[in-house]
């Protein structure tokens, strides 16, 4: 569940993935530390220009080549990473969002099970959008507009993040089918 919500948050806050590479000179270790922290996936590793296929493992930002696949050679690691926030940072914002929902008396109390990153009861698709929007407000409180594929929410710049969250939850609570379309809160500062 967290994966789906993280993906929506990244779309809202424009934390897009990018492909990049790093070059290393292999010496006496088969472990290489990539300088970026938000690694999504390694797409290719070459040793002296020849791809080693799947003869590696990825743990965080450390890539371990299987023994025998290198010596004192040039190693190029091509990977995708996120440019701004790690999954664990976004997970913290999702957990904070669940607290906000409870604090502003959303009719359902969502509980995140620690360890397996599931939310119970399972949020509907519209509720996932609500959670994503609230997390985005927490991450980027100075933005005055947040958008998913189904909703575009605009706020006055003078409105605090707490007011934004409270009004968004209120709009969502009193709508039978969630929120969709353009939600313009520019005239609702009172």
C-alpha positions in Angstrom: 0.0 0.0 0.0 2.8 2.4 0.9 4.3 1.8 -2.6 1.2 3.1 -4.3 0.9 6.1 -2.1 4.6 6.9 -2.4 4.3 6.9 -6.2 1.4 9.3 -6.0 3.3 11.6 -3.6 6.3 11.6 -5.9 4.1 12.6 -8.8 2.5 15.5 -6.9 5.8 16.9 -5.5 7.7 16.2 -8.8 10.3 13.9 -7.3 11.0 12.1 -10.6 13.5 9.4 -11.1 16.5 9.9 -13.3 19.1 7.6 -14.9 22.7 8.3 -14.0 26.0 6.4 -13.7 29.1 6.2 -11.7 32.5 4.9 -12.6 34.8 3.1 -10.2 38.3 1.6 -10.4 38.1 -1.9 -8.9 40.9 -2.7 -6.6 40.7 -5.3 -3.8 37.0 -5.0 -2.9 34.0 -6.2 -4.8 31.7 -3.7 -3.0 31.0 -0.3 -4.5 29.2 2.5 -2.8 27.0 4.7 -5.0 27.1 8.3 -3.9 23.3 8.8 -4.1 21.0 7.5 -1.4 17.7 7.1 -3.1 18.6 4.2 -5.5 15.6 2.6 -7.2 17.3 0.1 -9.4 20.6 -0.8 -11.0 20.0 -1.2 -14.8 23.5 -2.3 -15.9 27.0 -2.8 -14.7 29.9 -3.1 -17.0 33.5 -4.2 -16.3 35.9 -2.9 -18.9 32.9 -2.2 -21.2 31.4 -5.7 -20.9 28.0 -6.1 -19.1 28.1 -8.5 -16.2 24.4 -9.2 -16.4 22.8 -10.1 -13.0 26.1 -11.0 -11.3 25.6 -8.4 -8.5 23.4 -7.5 -5.6 22.1 -4.1 -4.4 21.7 -3.3 -0.7 20.8 0.4 -0.2 23.4 2.3 -2.1 26.0 -0.5 -2.0 26.5 -2.7 -5.0 28.3 -6.0 -4.5 29.8 -7.8 -7.6 29.9 -11.5 -7.5 33.4 -12.7 -6.9 35.4 -13.3 -10.0 33.6 -10.7 -12.0 36.3 -8.0 -11.6 39.9 -7.2 -10.9 41.7 -3.9 -11.3 39.3 -2.7 -14.0 37.0 0.1 -14.8 33.5 -0.6 -13.3 30.5 1.5 -14.5 27.3 1.2 -12.6 24.2 2.6 -14.3 21.2 3.2 -12.0 17.9 5.0 -11.5 17.4 7.2 -8.4 15.0 9.7 -7.0 16.3 13.2 -6.8 14.7 14.5 -3.6 13.2 12.1 -1.0 14.0 8.5 0.0 11.2 5.9 0.5 11.8 6.0 4.3 11.3 9.8 4.4 8.1 9.5 2.4 6.9 6.7 4.7 7.4 9.1 7.7 5.2 11.7 5.9 2.5 9.0 5.2 2.5 8.0 8.9 2.1 11.7 9.9 -0.7 12.0 7.4 -2.6 9.2 9.2 -2.2 11.1 12.4 -3.6 14.2 10.8 -6.6 12.3 9.5 -7.3 11.0 13.0 -6.8 14.4 14.6 -9.2 16.1 12.2 -11.8 13.4 12.9 -11.8 11.6 9.6 -14.5 8.9 9.9 -12.1 6.0 9.4 -9.1 5.5 11.7 -6.3 4.1 9.6 -3.6 2.1 11.3 -0.2 1.4 9.8 1.3 -1.9 10.7 4.9 -1.3 11.5 7.3 -3.5 9.6 5.2 -4.5 6.7 4.1 -1.1 5.5 0.4 -1.9 5.2 -2.5 0.4 6.1 -5.7 -1.0 7.7 -8.4 -0.8 6.7 -7.2 -0.6 3.2 -7.8 3.0 1.9 -9.9 3.3 -1.2 -8.4 4.8 -4.3 -9.8 8.3 -3.4 -8.5 8.0 0.1 -5.1 7.1 -1.2 -5.3 10.4 -3.2 -6.3 12.2 0.0 -3.4 10.7 1.9 -1.0 11.6 -1.0 -2.3 15.2 -1.1 -1.9 15.7 2.7 1.6 14.2 2.7 2.5 16.5 -0.2 1.3 19.5 1.9 3.5 18.3 4.8 6.5 17.9 2.5 6.0 21.2 0.5 3.9 23.5 2.7 4.8 26.6 0.6 3.2 25.2 -2.6 -0.2 26.8 -3.3 -1.4 24.1 -5.6 -1.4 20.3 -5.4 -2.6 18.0 -8.2 -3.3 14.3 -8.7 -4.8 12.7 -11.8 -8.4 13.3 -10.4 -8.1 16.5 -8.3 -6.4 19.8 -8.4 -6.4 21.7 -5.1 -5.5 25.4 -4.9 -4.9 27.3 -1.7 -4.1 30.9 -0.8 -0.4 31.3 0.0 -1.4 32.8 3.4 -3.1 29.6 4.5 -1.1 27.5 7.0 -0.4 23.8 6.2 -2.7 22.9 9.1 -5.6 25.0 7.6 -5.0 23.4 4.2 -5.1 19.9 5.6 -8.2 20.6 7.8 -10.1 22.1 4.8 -9.1 19.3 2.5 -10.2 16.6 5.0 -13.4 18.6 5.6 -14.2 18.7 1.9 -13.4 15.0 1.5 -15.5 14.0 4.6 -18.7 15.7 3.3 -18.5 14.4 -0.2 -20.1 11.0 -0.8 -17.6 9.9 -3.5 -14.4 11.7 -2.3 -13.1 14.7 -4.1 -12.5 15.3 -7.8 -12.1 18.1 -10.2 -10.8 21.5 -9.2 -11.0 22.4 -5.5 -10.5 26.1 -5.3 -9.9 27.2 -1.7 -8.7 30.7 -2.7 -11.9 32.2 -1.4 -12.2 30.2 1.8 -9.7 31.7 4.1 -12.3 32.3 6.8 
